[in-house]
Amino acid sequence: MSDRPDLPPDWQLALHAEFEKDYFKKLMDFVAQERAAGEVYPPEGEVFSAFKHSPFEDTKVVLIGQDPYHDVGQAHGLCFSVKPGVSTPPSLVNMYKELKSDLGCTIPNNGYLVPWAKQGMLMLNAVMTVRAHTPNSHKDHGWEQFTDAAIKAVSAREKPAVFLLWGNYAKKKAKLVDTKRHIVIEGAHPSPLSVKLFMGSKPFSKVNDALKQLGHTPIDWQIPNL
């Protein structure tokens, strides 16, 4: 992985200061060494997918995840999303159930969430790579500093956005957001461990209400069948 990641020009501009910092160069070296030693997810060309699907100025919702999926063929650079043909992971199954209850969406036959990203939803894992079958293996190597910079960049922007923070890990990111301009929605994580608190929390309709309040078009949450 090169020291300057393959980001679209608008995100390059927003985050260019990070690429010159020591921590980022060390991070890129670490990820390159990990790839040389074994399997790392997502594949190299998909690490920065979240930024490619959601242009900087068009980002109106920021969803924070923690760590990429670590099994074969799952992770492709968007938090909670998996590639077509991969079975839907438990957290996403719970998200779909809540979507059905909250907004009447039908449960799709896939976990490919790119249609959300294309509507201006930045779906960002705080740590953007992981060693195969080893959760949190790339934690505390610099990714958190980089993704915090991305959150701060959206927060510093004139155009307001909605930040959707599920679970204690994501909620800690609220301090990076200027709440005078942006709306932060916090809630339980959809994982099986906290699903009782997640169900009935209506996060999807809350996001759409907040978007309308900010003058944005709501998200069409229905994921089509593939």
Number of C-alpha atoms within 10 A of each C-alpha: 16 9 14 14 14 17 18 16 13 14 18 17 11 16 18 15 10 17 16 12 11 10 16 19 16 14 19 20 15 16 19 15 12 16 17 10 10 9 15 24 24 26 15 15 12 17 23 21 21 23 25 20 22 24 21 22 14 15 22 27 29 22 20 25 22 19 21 30 29 21 16 13 15 23 26 25 28 31 23 28 24 24 18 16 13 16 14 21 16 14 18 19 19 20 21 23 17 23 22 15 15 17 14 13 16 16 18 15 15 21 25 24 22 19 16 20 24 17 20 22 27 30 27 25 24 25 23 29 30 25 22 17 14 12 15 16 16 22 16 11 16 20 20 17 15 19 18 14 17 23 20 18 16 26 21 15 15 10 15 23 27 26 29 23 23 22 18 12 13 21 18 11 17 17 9 16 21 16 15 8 16 22 21 20 17 17 17 20 23 23 18 13 11 13 17 14 12 21 19 13 16 15 23 19 16 15 22 19 16 21 20 13 12 17 10 15 14 18 22 12 20 18 19 14 12 10
